[in-house]
Amino acid sequence: MFSALDDLLSQSARRWPNEIALMNEWGNIHYKQLEADVNVFSHRLIQLGLKRFDRAAILSRNSFDSVTVYFALSRIGAVVVWLNHSLDAKDLGAVSKDAGVSFLLCEVELKGKAEKISMDSGARIVLFSDSDDLKKAPNENNIFKSISSSDDLAAIVYTSGSTDKPLGVMLSHRNLLSNNEAIAAYLNLTKDDRVCCVLPFYYIYGLSLLLSHLAVGGSVFLENRFSYPQLALEEMEKNEITGFSGVSSHFILLINHTDFLKREFKKLRYFTHAGDKMPVAITEKMVKAFPSKELYLMYGQTEAAPRISYLDPKSAAKKPASAGKALKNIEMKILNGDGNACAPGEEGEIVIRGDNVMKGYWNNPEETKKVLREGWLFTGDIGYRDADGDLFVTGRMKQFIKVGGRRVSPAEVESMALEYPGVREAAVIGVPDETLGEKLRLYATEDAAKPVNAAALTDFYKTKAPFYKVPAEIVIVAALPRNSQGKIDRKRLAQMKV
């Protein structure tokens, strides 16, 4: 395994100097040039006063420059705080202040937001374009060597977690490298692989695509135009993409608004899904439409850097709701409320241990103690294993809805809705009820060609589920609110008028 993140790029540049590292709609950059640019920018940042262990933020969309800056920071030994550029500047300022960010590296188009963030955090702004040196050939005798060690803190990744205040997940070089080495292995990645990356790098799923592919000499196509999904499909075929990764909303959008299921994708080898629970109906459509492609259904979380388990693609048709088995270098247990191991089929909390487990939450020892216990990460996710040992994630401990004292998984109720003709997407929340404590409210979007009748959908539920899993209210909406990572935003959903 590499000893630090910077070694990943340096070694790949030595082994595959003339292979393409990054691609976009305008062109590409080879490993040799990317390594040279990282070297120059590393010196530039040191001249500006950046030091090992300093926290430095990146505010940018996915780009050649943002990747260059990311590895330059890693080479110096700085701690990267990759900011979600779609969030409000006030929120980003609070995050930057919490992390103690001293430098804010930013693309020109986001300079205005960076200035607002800087006012709250005091971070010094450095625009990517400030360094004209990047356009000059580097001095081969002045190569900057990485000074990071595997246990050094590499990144602070902010996540909503189970609290109102964002939690800063502390990930070491070892955490990220060990996990991405395992990801590259089970995906069988080689230098011939090209992944279409529609996921932002501030989202750890997106970052894992970058690291796992660059580690093997592969290529990452940066696609920032997924709001035009048909265009993305055309780029995938034009650039001979071999892999596509997304959360469920990406696949739902492709299925409902493009000719995705009718395309052949001659070069494409696999799809991966993670980040949320893929609706069974969507998995079944994918398996049917692409029998020769591999579909990896995966489970993870930011605190695990990020991957925990994956389902063997050969089992996707038989077990479309499963997240498979833990990665080979991860131990996983399912524990009941008494802390004992659950029997097959018995639900409990998913607990893991391995080199991928975070160091803790930044400046938050209380929350750290809740989830890290004697080397084990208590994920807060509920699930069970079947007789074959395959994992089924049924929900979050804090997201279950109690209807009349009975625990209901929103994901299960949502999955049933997607089996009904005309329902495109579904989301369930709990709302107060004087009799039951909580009742289910289902929000659904419909196919324009197949309008959904709420009463008929209720009758459909009654044929499939016990009364407490039947939504008491069904609301048909034009669209479901989503956050910047493509996940359904349940807080905004609860605030929507009925």
Secondary structure, DSSP 4 states (H G I P E B T S, - for coil): --SSHHHHHHHHHHH-TTSEEEEETTEEEEHHHHHHHHHHHHHHHHHTT--TT-EEEEE--S-HHHHHHHHHHHHHTPEEEE--TTS-HHHHHHHHHHHTEEEEEE-GGGHHHHHHHHHHH-PEEEEGGG-GGGGSPP-TT-PPPP---TTSEEEEEEE-TTSSSPEEEEEEHHHHHHHHHHHHHHTT--TT-EEEE-S-TTSHHHHHHHHHHHTTT-EEEE---TTSHHHHHHHHHHTT--EEEE-HHHHHHHHHHSSGGG---SS--EEEE-SSPPPHHHHHHHHHH-TTSEEEEEEE-GGGSSEEEE--GGGTTT-TT--BEE-TTEEEEEE-TTSPBPPTT--EEEEEEETTS--EETT-HHHHHHHEETTEEEEEEEEEE-TT--EEEEEETTT-EEETTEEE-HHHHHHHHTTSTTEEEEEEEEEEETTTEEEEEEEEEEBTTBPPPHHHHHHHHHHHS-GGGS-SEEEE-S---B-TTS-B-HHHHHHS--
